[in-house]
Amino acid sequence: MTVPPEELELAAAFPRAERDRWREMVKGVLRKSGAADEDTPLDEIEGLLTRESYEGVRIAPLYTRDDAPPGRPGLAPYVREVRPDGEGIAGWDARQRHAHPDPAVTREAILADLENGATSVWLRLGDGGPPVAALPEILRGVLLDLAPVVLDAGASAGEAAEAFLSLVSERGNAADASGVLGADPLGRQARTGTAGPLDEAAALAVRCVREFPKLRAVVADGTPYHDAGGSDAEELGAAVAAGVAYLRALTGAGLSVDEAFGQIEFRLAVDADQFSSIAKLRAVRRLWARVAEVSGASEGTSARVHAVTSSAMMTRRDPWVNMLRTTVAAFAAGVGGADAVTVQPFDARLGLPDGFARRIARNTQTLLLEESSLARVVDPAGGSWYAESLTEDLAQAAWTWFTEIEKAGGLAAALESGLVADRLASTWARRRADIAHRRAPLTGVSEFPDLGETVPERDPAPREPGGGLPVVTYAQDFEALRDRSDAHADATGARPRVFLATLGPVAVHTARASFAANLFQAGGIETVAGAPEEFEASGAAVACICSSDRVYEEEAAGAARILRDAGAVKIWLAGKGSYEGVDAAVYAGCDAIEALETTLRDLGVSE
C-alpha cells in the first residue's frame, strides 16, 4: 500500500513543494542574471530555461509525475528492461573490439581481454582489420562455446561468416556458439555508398536458425548516422528502418516473424550526454516493440541492443579526457539497459590502441558492473520523470523520421536519393555551430586546452572504406587549428602569440584575461599578458584588451592607441562593446572558430 507523503513523518517536516513557489525562486536567480525582470510572468519562467535538442525535442528545466508516468519493468513497451539471471541481474556483455591488421597481435589481444574481464569479441576483418583467411588463427585458443564472437567484415561479410561457421562446425560448437555474423548490407551502403546483398544476409539468417541456434546473423547499425553528425532520433529512425528492411528480407526467405526478430541485433552509439544516451537505448526498445506488435510477433519480443561509446565524441587532443567521456557513456549504456557494451580505448583517435588503453576500457566496464553494483539495480532510470519523458519524446521523433524514410521507399532508397545525407548534414551544421560558439564545450579542446601536452604516439590504424555518409568528429575544427599551430611552431620554432593587454587591478581584469587565454589557446595560440605598454616587447602582432566594462569606458580607447602605435595589426576586446580603435570582440557565445581562424591569418599562420 502506498502511504501519502503527508502521512510520512519525514515528509511532514517540510512544506509541500509547489510549482509556483519553485518558479518564484528561479525568477529571483534569473533577475540577477538579467534573463528576467520583475514583470516577467511566472508561467514564462520555465520557457526561459527550456531548450530544444537537435531532433526538436523540448528539454524542460523541471519534470513532475504529470509529464510521464513510468511503465512496468519487463513489460511492453520494454523501455524498462529486465535481464534476470538467477537471484540477481545479469548485467551486460562487455564486448571488446579488435582491428589490428596483424593476426598474431589480434589473437594475443583477444586472449588478454577475455582473461581479464571482457566477455565477448568484436572482430573487424578485411578492409580495416586482419584478413578473413586468418580467422582460424586469430580465434585459436578462444572457447567459442563460452565467448560470443561478433564479426564486422563490411564487403567481406559473407566470406567471413562462412569462415566462422566452418570453424564452429569443425570444433563441434554448432549448438553452443553464440554471437553475431555481422551481416549489415544497409550499414555497408551508408558507410561506403555501395549496397550489399539483402539475400545473402537472409540466407545466413536462415542457416543460423536451422543449424546454429544461438547465433544471430544480422546487425542493424545506427552508428554510421551518428558518425555523420546525426541526432539521436535520426540514428534511431534509420536503425529501425534498417531493421524493418531486414525483417522483410528474412521473412521473405522463409523465416517466421519470431525467427526473423531473433536474428537481428541493433548497434547504437552512446556519448557523454548521459540522459540522451539512456533515453536512446530505452526508446529503441519502445520503437522495436511497436514494430513487433504490428508485425504479429509473439508477446515479449524485445530489441537486443549493442551500445558502443561514440567515435564522434573522441578527441586527439588531451586524449586522457576520453577516459571520462567513455566512462559516462558506458554508465549511460548500462543504465539504459544495453545487452552488450563496447568501450572504445581512450587513444582510438590516435591509431591502434595499446595494451594499457584496452585495459582501461575493460576495467571501466568491470568497475561499473562489479564495484558500483550498477548491474544489480533493475532499470536505475525507471520512474525518473525526466528520463521517462525524454524517452517518449525521443521515440516519437524517431518514429516520425522512420515513417519518412519508409514513405521514401525504405532506407536503401533514402540513402540513394540523398534524403538521409541531407537531413544528417543539416543536423551536423547546427551541432557544428554550437561547438564553434562553445555552447557545446569540449574539455581539453575548446575549453581548458593544454598547449604543452605530449600526445601519445600510436601505430596508424588501417583506413576503413569510405564513399558513403561523411565521418565527422566534434573536435575536428578546433583540432585542425591546433594542427596549424603545431606546423607553424615546427617551422619557426615558436607558436603564434596573442598579447593580453590587461587594464586595472588584477581582481578586475583576471576573469576576462582568463577567458581570452582559454579561447585563444583552443586554437593553439599562445598568450602572454601585461600592460599595453609591454606589447612591443612581447613579440606578438595581435592584442586583446582585457578588463571590466567600467574600465573599458575610461581606458579602452587609450589602450587601443598605445597598442596600435606599438605595431598591433589587430586589436580584440574581451567582452561585448564597441570602442574607438578596437577591431572586434570575443565574448561568451561568440564564434570561436571564426575568431581563431582570423587571428591565425593575422599572425601569418598558413593553412
N, C-alpha and C positions, 0 to 999 in steps of 0.2 A: 504494500500500500504506500502511495506517495504522500508524504507529510507536507502540508502547505508551509512555505517559508516562514510565515508569520508565527507558526507554532514551534519553530525551532529556536532554542534558546540563543544560539549564536547569531542567527539572522535577526532575531528580535532586538538585538542590541544596537542595530544600525537602522537609520532611517531608510524607508523604501526608496529605491532608485527610480527617479522619474526622468523621462527623456528630455523634457523641457528644462529641468534643472541641469542636466548634462550640457544642453545647448547653451545655457547661460554661462556656464563655466568656460566652455570653449570660446564663446564670443568674447569673454574677457581677455583671453590669450590672443585671439585674432585682432582685437583692437590695438593691442600693444605692438603688433607687427604691421599694422596698417591695412590688413586684409579685410577688416570690417570696421564699422563705426557704430556710434550709439543708435543710429536709426536703422541699422540692418535688422530685418525681421528674424525672429528665432527660427522660423521654418526655412530660412535660406542658409542657415549656418552649415548644415551638413553638405549642401551643394558646393560650398566654398572649398571643402576638403575632399570632394569626390573627384575621382579621375577615371579615365577610360583606358582599358587595356588595348592592345593592338587589334584585337578582334571586335572591339566596340563594347566589351563587357564593362558594366558600371562597377567600379570598386569604391564602395562607400566607407566612411570612417567608423561606422557603428552598425552592428547587426544584432538583431534580437530574435526571440523564438518565433516571431511573426514572419521572418524572412524565409526560413527554410526548415521545416520540421524534419528531423532526421528519420531515416528508414531503419530497417531491422538488419543487423549483421547477418550475412549469409543468405539473404533473401533478395528476390528481384526488386529493383534492377541491378543489384550486386555492386553498387558503389561502396558498400561496406563489406569488403571481402573478409572471409574467414577461411584459414587453411589449417584445420585441426590435424594434430598428429599425436595420438595418444592423449596424455593429460595436458599437454601444452600446445603451443603454436609452432608450426614447422618453420617459420621464418621464410627465408628465400634462398634461392640458389645463387651462390657467389660465383659469378661467371667471369673468368679472365680471358682477355683477347690476346691472340698471338699472331704476329705477321712478319717475323724475321725471315728474310729470304733464305737463310742457311738452315737446312733441315735439322742439322745436329744441334745448333743453338736453340732452335724452336723446341725440339724434343727435351732438351735439358731444362728449359724454362717451364715447359708444361709440367714436367715431373716435380720441379721445385714448387710450383704453385699448388699442385694437388697435394703435396706432402705438408703444405704449410697454410692451409685454410681455404683455398679455392675448392669448389665442389663440382665445377664443370669447366669445359674448354670451349672457347670460341676461336675457331681457326680460320684465318684468311689464307686462301690458296690461289694459285695462278697469279695474274697481274696484281701486284701489291703484296705478295707473300711468297712462300715457298712453292715449288712446282707440285702439281697434283700427283705426279708419279711418285713423289717422296712420302705420300701419306702413310703407307705401312711402316716406314722407318720412323716417321715423326711420332706415331702412336705406339711404337714398340715400348712395352712396359706399362702402358695405360690400361687399366682394367675397364673394358668397355661395358661390362655389366654393372659397374658401380659409378663410373664417371660419365655423365652425359657429354656428348660432343656435338657442337653446333658448327656447321660448315658455312663458309662465306666465300664463294668462288666466282661470283659475277658471271661472265660469259662461259666459264667452265663449270657451271653448277651441275649440269647433267653428268659430265665426266667425273667430277669429284664425288657426287652421290653414288655413282656406280662403283667407284673405287672403295668407298666407305662400306657400302652394303656387301661387297665381295669380302672385305676384311672381316666384317662382323660375322658373315656366314662361315668363313674359314675358321674362325675362333670358336664357333659354336655358340655365339651370343645372340642369335636372331630373336629369341623370345625375350631377352632381358635388356638388350642395348637400348638406350634412350638418347634423346637429343633432337636436333632439327637438321634436315638435309640442306636447308637454306635456299630452296628454290624461290626466287622472287623476280619473275620476269618484268613486272611493272616497276619495281625498285631499280632494276637494271636500266630500264628506259629512262627513269627520272635522272639517274646519275650519268648515263652515257649518251642518251639520245637514241639508243638502239633498242628496240623492243625484243624481249626474249619470248620464246615459245610457251604459250599457256598449256598446250597439250603435253609438253614434256613435264611440266610441274604436276599436271593432273595424273599422268602416268606414274610418277614417283609416289604420289599420294595413294593411289590405288595399290601400288606394290607394298607400301608401308602397312596399310590396313590389312592386307592379305597375309603378309609374310613377317612383318616387323612391328608387332602391335604397340610397342612403346615409343616408336619413332614418329615424329612429325615431319612432313615434307616441306611445308610452305611457310615463308615469313612475309608478313605484311608490314613493310618497313616504313616508318614515318620519318626517320632521321634525314633522308635527302631533302625534305621540305623544311625541316628545322635548320639544316646546314645551309640552306639558301636564304636564310633570314626570315622565314615564315613565322607566323604566330602559332600559339598552341592550338587554336581552333583550326587553322589551316593544316597543321600537321595531323591533327586528329581526323579531320574530314577526308583528307587524301588517304590516310591509312585505312580508314573504314571503307572507302571506295575501292581500294585495292583488295581488301578482304572480301567484299561483295563480289568483285570480279572473279576472285579465286573460288568462291562458293559456287558460282555459276559453272565454272570450268570443271570443278571436282564432281559436282552432281551430274553434270553432262557426261562425265566419263564413267558414270555408273555407281558412284558412292551415294549412300543415303545422306540426308541432310545432317544427321547427327555425326556420321563418319566424316563428312566434309568439315564440319565445325571443329572436330577433334584433330584435324590435320593442320590447323593454322595457328601460328603464334605471332603476336604483334611485337614490334620493336619501336620504342619511343624514347626521345631524349628527355632527360631531366636536367635542370640547371640550378643556379644558386637562388632563383626566385622560388623559395620552398613551397609557398602556398599554391602558386600556379602549378608547380610540378605535382604536388599532391592531388590537386583538383583534376589535372590532366589524366592521371592514371585511374582515378575514380570515374572520370567521365567516359573513358574509353570502354569501361565495363558497362556503363549505362547505355552507351550507343550500341554496343555489340549485343546486349540483351534485347534491345529493340529489334535489331536485325534478326536475332534468333526467334523472337516472337512472331514476326511477320513471315518468317521462313518455315515455320512449323516445327522448329527444333524442340527437343524434349525440355521440360522444365528443369531448371538448374544449369542450363548451358551458359557458361561464363567465359569471357575472354581470358586467354593466357597472355601475360604481358612481360616482356623483357625490357627493362629500363636501362638506358646507357647514359652515363654522365655526358653532358653536351660537349661536342667538339668546338662549337662556335664560341663558347664562353672561355675557352682555354687561351692563355697568353704565352708569348715567347719571352716577354719582358717580366722580370720578377716572377719566374715560374713557380717559385715556392708557394705563392698565394694560391696557385691551382689546387694545392692540398686542401685549403679551406673551402674553395668552391666545390670541389668534388665531395667533400665531407657533407656539406649542406645538401647537395644534390642526392647523395646516397641516402641520407636521412629521409629526405622527401620521398624517395622511391620506396623505402621501407614503410613509411607511414602511409603512403598511397596504396600499398598492397601489391607491389610488383612481385611476380613469381620468380624472376631472375633479375639480378642487378650486376652490371659491369661498371666498375670504377676505372676511369682512364688514368694511367700514370701521370704524375704532375709534369713530366717532361715530354708529353706526347707531341707538343708543337715543335719541339727541338729536333726530333728524329726518332730513332729506335730507342725505346726506354731501356734503362739498365736495370740490374737486379734490385738495387735499392728502391727505385721508383715503383717497380712491380710489388715489392714487399710492402711499401706504404699503402698502395692501392688495395692489396689483400687485407692488410691489418685494419684499414678503415672500416671494411665490412665486418671483420671479426669483432672489432670494438663495439660497433652498433648492435651486432647480434648477441654477443656474449656479455660484454661488460656493462653495456647500457640497458640490457634486457628489453630492447625495443621489440624484438620478435615475440615477447611473452605477453604483449598487450593486444587485445582484439581491437583492430581499427582505431588507433590512437586519435585520428582526426574526426571520428564519428561523433556527431552531436554538436560539433562546433558550428555555430550558425554561419560564420564566415565561410568555412570550408564547404559546408553543405550548399550554401547559396552560390558560391563560386563554381562548384561542381556542376550544378544545374544550369547556370548561365553559360558556362563553357560548353556543356553538352549541347545546348540549344544552338549556340553559334556554330559549333562544328557540324551539327545536323543540317543547318541551312547551307553551309558550304558543300557538304556531301551531296545534298539534293541538287545543288547547282552543277556539280560535276556529273551526276547521273543524267541530268537533263541535256548536258553537252555530249552525251554518248558514252559516258564512262570515263575512267581515269586515263586509259590509253589515248582516247580521242582528245581529252582535255589537255594532256601533255603535248600531243602532236599539234594541236591548234594554237598553243601558246597561252591558253586560258590560265593554267596553273602558274606558269612562269611570270605572267603579267601581274597576277594577284600577289605572288610572293615578292616580286620586285617592288611593288607599291608599299608593302609592309616593311621591307628592308629599308627603303628610303626613309620612312618615318622613324624606324629604330635607329638608323644611322645618324639622323639629325639629332635625336635625343642623346646619343653618345657624343656627338660633336659638341653639343651645347652642355655636356656634362650633367644632363638631367638623369642619365643612366650611368653613374660613375663606375670606373674600372680601377679597383685598388691596385696600386703598383704601376699603373699605365697612365690613365687620365688623372688619377689622384695619387698623391704621395709617391711619385716616381723616384727611383734611386739611380742617379746618373753614374754613380761609381760602382754599380753592381758588376759582378763577374758571372755571366750566364754560363751554365754548364755546357760542355760540348758533348754531342752525341753523334753517332754514325747516322748518315742521312737515311731516312725511310724511303722505300721504293715508292714511286709515284703510282697512284691508282688511276684507272681510266677516267677521263672526263668526257666532256662533249654534251652533257645534258644540262641540268639546272646548275647555276653557279654555286660555288662553295665559298662562304664568307666566314669571317671571324669578327667578333665585336670589336676587337682591339686593332684591327688592321690599319685604320687610318692613323692612329697615334703611333703605332709601331713603324709605319712607313716613314714618319717624320723622324723618329729616333734613328732609323737606319741611315737617313740622310745626314744626321748629325754625326753618327759614327764614321761615316765615309769622309766627312769633312775633317774630323779630328785625325783620322788616319793620314789624310793627305797633307794637312797643315801643321799637325802637332798640337792643335788646340780646338776646343769646342766653340761653336758660335756662342756669343755672350750678349746679355742684356744688362744694362746698368739700372738698378732700382734707386731712383733719386728720392730719398726719404726726407720728409718735411716735418718739423716739430719734434716734440719729445718722443721717446721710444714707445711709451704707452699709447700714443696717438697713432703712430704710423705702423706699428707691428702687425696688426691684423691684415691690413691691405698689402703690406710688403710680403707677408707670408702667403697670402692668396696669389699675388702676382708671381712669386717664386715658384709656387706649386704649378701654376698654369704654364709658365714658360719652360720649366723643366720637363713637363709632359711632352714637349716637342723636342727634347734633347738639347735645350738651350740653357747654358749655364747662367747663373745670376750672381751679381755682386752688388752690394748695397753701400750707400754713402750719401753725403750731402751733394747737391747739384754741382758744387764747385770741384768735386772729386771726379767728375765724369771723364775728363780728358785723360787722367792717369789710369783709368780703368781698362783702357784698351777696347772698350765697347763702341759700337756705332749706333746702337739703338738704346733709348732710355724709356723708363716707365716711372712716372711720378706717383708716389705712394704717401697718403696721409688721410685725414678726415675731411669731410665736406666743408667744415668750418675753416680749416686751414687752407683748403683749396681756394675758397673765396678770396683770401687775403694774399696767398703766396704762389698759386699755381702758374699764373701768367709770368711772374718774375722768374720762377724756376725754369719755365719753358725757354725764356730768352737766354738764360745762362747756359742751358743745355745746347740750344741751337748755336750760340756763339762758339761753344766748345767743339762743334762739329757733329752733333747728333743728326743723323739722316731721318730719323723717325722718333716721334715722342708719343708714347702711350700714357694713359692715365688709368690708375686702378680705381674703378668706381664709375658711376654714371655722372654725366655732366659735360658741358662744353665750355672750354676756357681758351683764351687767346694763346696761340702758339702750340696748342695740343692737337695732334693729328687725329687720334682715335682713342677709344676707351676699351678696357677689358673689365668685365664685371661678371658676377654670378649669373649664369644663364646665357652669356654671350656665345657666339660660335667660336669655340676654342680652336678648332681645326683651321678655320679661315684666318684667325689671328696669328696662329703659329706659322702657317704657310706664308703669310705676308711678311712676318718677321724674318723667316729664313731667307726669303728673296731679298729683303732689305739688307741682310747681312752677307749676301753674296754666296749663299749655300745652294749649290746646283741640285737639280732634281735627279 
